Amino acid sequence: MSDVTAERVMAYITGTGQVTRFWHRKLDALRGLYRFAVGRGYAISSPLPKRLPSPHRVFTPYIYSLDELQRLMSASDYCVSGRMKLQTSTLRTLLLLLYGAGLRISEAIFLTRQDVELPNSLLTIRESKFYKTRFVPIGSRLRDALEAYEKKQTRPLGADETFFVTRTGQPVTRSLAESAFARLRRHAAIHRDDGGRYQPRLHDLRHTFAVHRLVAWYREGADVQRLLPQLSTFLGHVHISATQRYLTMTPDLLCHASMRFEKYALPKEIYHD
């Protein structure tokens, strides 16, 4: 323990990249170690740094507006050329699925033909992020879009083959989908200027689904607190706290939440006046 100097500790914690939340996680782990070491007499003092950098700013996902979603769908007709591996119908259907069902990109591209039960309007997501399989019901419009995409395939899909394929019949990879989406986003002139670390991503469609669902519930006058666990289950989250991280406070969501709170907090006669 005496061989570990403050300089060596700092070099380990800092690493070679920029300061992220992992910097503070490593520091917290070492704090526990040195509390134990000093308490047991294995070290006289702690070599951990006293001055700490500010924590890395929490990442804020991009929430697409309905107009931007429409522009993405419209632009897919023009940004996909014959030289690209991804066909127009594949890219558009993939976007509709990510937004319409709130799937992770990995969940969507790993779907097989047997996982897409169109007669029952049901998707089977197998061993997702938390190694659990779940069923995801879909609406009639999304079902029709998936059915139309399936009919456009040049050959019948086998039960174990991936639902989304390239022009040559190969499975769509995440890198291929993300590069095609980056091209589509630029063509649709969608970008963020709020200082965010990343430009709008394909995964942000899942965040957008969650926020738009919440706004729709507020507009319908639904009991949002009661429905949140259902949204969490639908998204495949183990804990509701994971779903709460998806609920970025957009102006529209803030407005509806504020109106709901006014109705709750103010007497009816004051509110109506």
N, C-alpha and C positions, 0 to 999 in steps of 0.2 A: 504493500500500500504506500510505503514511503517513496517508492520510485515514481509514483504517478504525480507529475508536476502540474501546476495550473496551466502551463503552456500546452502540455499534451492533452489535457482535458478539453481545452478550448479548441484545439485542432480537431479532436474527435467530434465534438458537438457541432462545430461550424461546417465541417465537410468541405465540399467544393462548389456547391450551388448556393442559391440565394436562401435567405432566411424563410423557412416555412413553418407550419405547425409542428412538423416532425422535429425541428430544432428544440422546441420546448418540451416535446415528449421525451427526447433523450435526456434533457436536463432533469426532468421530473424523475426519471428512472434512476439517474445518478444521485439525486437527492436522497432517495430512499436507501440506496446503497451506503452512502456516507453517514446517514443517521444511524444505521446499523453498525457501521465500522467504528465510528467515534464512540457510540454507546458501549461497545464491547471492548474498546481499547485497542483496536487494530490500527487506528489512525488517530493522530493528535488533533488534526483540524481538517476541514474540507477545502479542497482546491477549486471548488466550483466558482464560476464567475459571479461577482456581486452586481455588476451592471448588465442588464439584459436588454436586448433589442426589442422593439415593439412586436407583438404577435402579428403574424401574417394576416392580412385582411381576409375576412371570410368571403369565399367565392359567391357571387350572386348570379344565378342563372338568368338567361334571357327569356322573357315571356313574350311570345309572338302575339300580335294583335290579329283579329279576324281578317283585316285587310292584308296583312303580311302573309298569312296562311294562304289566302286566295292568290296572291302574287306568286308564291312559291309553286302552287299547282299550275298556274298559267304559264310560268316561265319554263316548266319542265318540257314543254313542247318545243322550245327553241334552244335550250342549252345542251340537249343530248344529241350528239351527232352519230352518224353511222359507224364511226371509228371507235366509239366507246363500247366497253364491254356491257354496260348497263343500258337496257332499253328504256324508252320513255315510260311505257306502261309499268315496268318494274319499279322504277324510281318513284313514280307517282303513287302507286299502290302501297309501297313501303312507307311513304310519308303519311298517307291516310291511316295506315294501321298504327304507326307510332303515336299519332295524335288521337285517333279515334278510340284506341284501346289502352293508351298510356303504357305501352310496352317499353322495355329497355331494348336498345338496338340489338344486343346479343340474343335476346329472347325472340325477336322477330326473325332474324336471319337463320336461326337454328330450328325454326318451325319446319316440320316435315308435312307431307301431304296428309298423313293420318292424323296429325295434330290439328288440322283445320277442318272441323266438322261443319260444313256449310249448311246442311239440312237442319242442324240443331242450333245454328248460330253460336257456336262454341269453339273456343281455342283451348288447347291443352299445352300449358307451359311446363316443360319438364326440367326438373333440377336447375332452377334459376339461381340467382345470386346467393340465396341462403340454403341451397341444396334441397329445396322443397318443390314439389309439383303442385300446380294450382290450375283451376279452370277459370277462364275469362269469357263471360258472355259478351256478345257484340250486337250492335243494333242492325236493323235491316239494311240501311244504306251502306254501312261498311261491309256487310255480308255480300251485298250485290256487287260492290267494287272488287272484292276478293274473287267472287265467282266469275266476273268479267275478265279479270286477269288470268285466271286459270284456263278459261276457254281460249285465250290467245296463245297459249303455249303450243309450240310446233309438234310436240309429242306428248302423250299421256305421262303424267308423273307417277312414279312408283310410290308405294305407301311410305317407304323409308327415305325417299329422296327429299331434299330441302324444297320448300314451297317456292322460295325466291331463287331464281337462277339467272345466269348471264346469257348473253346471246348464244354462247356455245354450250349451254346446258350445265355449266359449272356452278357450284354454290356461290352465292354472293358473300363476300368477305366484309368484315367491318371496315377495313381500310378502303376498300373499293366504294362502299356506301358513303363513307365520310368524305372522300375526295370528290365524289360526284355531287354530294350535297353542298360542299364548299363552292364548287363551280356554279351550282344552281343559285345559292344565296347571293353570290356576287352579281349574277345576271338579273336577279330580282331586286337588286339595290337595297338589300337589307343588311344593316350594320349597326353596331352599338357605338355610341359616342359618350358613354357615361364613365369612361376610364376603366371599364372592366378589363380583366386580364385576357379574356378570350372573346373572339367574335362569336355571334350566335352559332350554336352547335346543333347537330342532329339530335343529341340527347335532350336538348332543351324542349323538344316537342313533348316529351313526357312531363316535364315541369309545367308546360303550358296546359296540358290536359288537366292536371290536378287543379291549377288555379282557375281555369275556365269552369270546371265542374263545381268548384266552391262558389264562384260568382253566380252560376246558374241556380244553385240551391238558395242563395240569399234572395235572388229575384223571385223565386217561387215561394218564398216565405217558409222554407223548410227548417227543421230543427238541425242546424249544421253540426252542433256538438254531438248529437246522437248519430249523425251520419258519418262523421269522421272515421270511426273504426271500420265502417264498411268500405270507405275509400281506401283505407290502409290495407285491408284484406285484398281488395281488388288490385292494388298496385303490387302486392306480393311482399309487403313489409311485415317483419316480425313484430316490431313495436311501433306504436302510433307516433313516437318521437321522430322516427325516420320519415314519416309522411309530413310532419310539420315542417321539416327542412325544405320540402318541395313547395311550400305555400309562400312564395315571395309576395310581399305586400305591394301590389300594383295599385295605381290610383283608383282603378275601377273596384278592386277588392276592398280597398280602404274606405271608399265611399259607401259601399253596401254594408260593410261592417259597422261603420259609424252610424248609419241610419238605423241599423238593428239595435245598437246600443242606446240610441236616443229613445227608441220606443220602450226599451226595457227600463232605463234609468229615470225618465221623466214621467210625471203623472199624465194620464191621457188628456186631461183638459188643457194642460200646458202645451203638450205636444201638438194637439190639433189647433191651438191658437197660433 
